[in-house]
């Protein structure tokens, strides 16, 4: 559907549902299928938020060392940039320039942490 790889999403969702079901069975708790689905979706949302937080931190640290400078482009830097660009670009358009320091990763991490707290409270 659109830019989302549906087959991969369904596979990851089913694997997460299986993981949660197995953990519940080990504890001797039966879980209704709808509850299992909702908990699995929330767990996947938390996982995606953590992936974004970690990739933003990696991008910030790589920017300190000029990754890909004279030796050519670094494939990890390209991957992290393409992953974080949809989140950081709107923040960079809104925030004023602060010279050489880019504060958009800090704002993004704070926003993602707030979102993580909200999702975890559900």
PEDAHU-V123991 format. One record per helix or strand. SS is the DSSP state (A for helix, B for strand). FROM is the first residue (numbers start at 1). TO is the last residue. If there is no record, write none. Layout:
SS & FROM & TO
SS & FROM & TO
//
This chain:
A & 6 & 26
A & 33 & 64
A & 75 & 94
B & 98 & 98
B & 101 & 101
A & 104 & 121
//
